[in-house]
Amino acid sequence: MSSEVFGRTNNPVRLLTFVCDKYSVRLLTFVCDKYFEGAVDEIKEYSIAVHALGRPESFDPQVDTIVRVTAHALRKRLEDYYRGAGAEHAVHICLPPGHYVPKFIHTSDLETAGGESTVDEKQNGQSLDTVSSRGNGRWKGGLHNVAQPPQASKTDNVSALYDAAGSDSRFRVRTGMALLATIFAISVCVLSVFAWKKWNGRVWRESSPLTQSAVTPGYTSAKILRVMVGNTSASYIDGGGSKWDSDHFCSGGSSFSVSGHAIQGTGDPQLYTSGRRGVFHCNFPVPPGTYEVHLLFAETSGLDFATPEAFVNAIEILPGTPHRMLPIRIVVGHFPHADSNGNVWMPERYFFGGRLSSFGGDRSKVSDDRLYEWHRFGHFHYVVPVATGGKYTLKLHFMEHWFGVQNGGIGGVGSRVFDVSCNGSMLLRGFDIFREAGSEPLVKSFQHIDPTPQGKIEIYFTPAINYPSISAIEVIPE
């Protein structure tokens, strides 16, 4: 947005930090600035990474996914806001999936469109990545009569920026949109003041060196490929904001698809609803380099694979490092997270059992508080796939979400006690989060973990008094 409009408020960028992490704030500010400057052509993934998110000029979007992860989280926050407290705003801001140019949707036009104000999630070959609509393939809100951005080559001719006559009135519309967008920022901040996030550090219960970044510098020629094998229809955007292409790389065998079957351990069951079986081969065009290949399988209930035929559901190819697996970082909940060190945490996966709950208390003094926004509790375990032949450091992130007066509840020490084991060895016995950390974050680190012969790290949480709880998990190759 223009500096003139921003100057009429009390630093709306700072106010945005009430609800957005610093990367979301920078991304939204950058794309809106460029939009209202008429420099839409400059809204590119590389420009956002270097000029907004502080990445170096050597940034390679095929290796570092920070822009896509941040944009995905921002889309979720905008959609959640307009579905709730911001539903009555005259203009809604939208960041379409697969694109970074913002759209400004006039609600009066949506009301005129009536029941036609939904957009198929496959618009522009992308899925609209919304948690609430992932099952029905529709995004509530639509993209009708969207105000188009000014073009850099036409900034001197205001009347050419819009299709209707009356350049003066259209200029006021443009200014009004900027003001409304600023009002949106202020409104979100006022409504969400309890979520204020201070970016100064704090001392955690465990002092440890920074873990390896999720990106792999030094292999900038590499390429990322994610493919839903056997699926020849539209692509899919997963819960982490990554795009999975349809199958253009495999031949032979036969494709299959299923629906209506429960698939545990993932927030993206769509990846396992199709596949290819029989005798087939896949040929992926990638530059020379080192890669990490993930093969995704699910023995979906109701399918009979009691044959000698091979099958696979999806394949993921990532830039790797020689003789070393990439770190795995999982945060409980529905959204990815880029922490203050630039590490990317993917939405929860590899879980079995338990339930989700969000933390309603004050996290304003917690560094990287979004790691503790949700927790899984109940009877549950995780089965994390890793490469065999190496050892791993396991880090478990805890925060007491319920017991203790700090959380507005009853109880305290001794109210939640449980055991944690990994691959048959006891890691924590009689563990009590509140006893060790009160209501603050707690990180437990365990080194030299050997995977099972099948290449798994199996983490079991066993209740003793009330239910176990976990907020985030890291598996770091040693």
Buried (B, 14 or more C-beta within 10 A) or exposed (E): BBEEBBEEBEEBBEBBBBBBBBBBBBBBBBBBBBBBBBBBEBBBBBBBBBBBBEBEEEBBBBBBBBBBBBBBBBBBBBBBBBEEBBEEBEBBBBBBBBBBBBBBBBBEBBEEEEEEBBBEBBBEEBBBBBBBBBEEEBBBBBBBEBBEBBBEEEEEEBBEBBEEEEBEEBBEBBBEBBBBBBBBBBBBBEBBEEBBBEEEEEEBEEEEEEBBBBBBEEBBEBBBBBBBBBBEEBBBBBBBBBBBBBBEBBEEBEBBEBEEEEBEBBBBBBBBBBBBBBEBEBEBEBEEBBBBEEEBEBEBEEBEBEEEEEBBBBBBBBBBBEEBBBBBBBBBBBBBBBBEEBBBBBBBBBBEEBEBBEBEBBBEEBBBBBBBBBBBBBBBBBBBBBBEEBEBBBBBBBBBBBBBEBBEBEBBBEBBBBBBBBBEEEBBEEBBBBBBBBBBBBBBEBEEBBBEEEEBBBBBBBBEEBBBBBBBBBBBBE
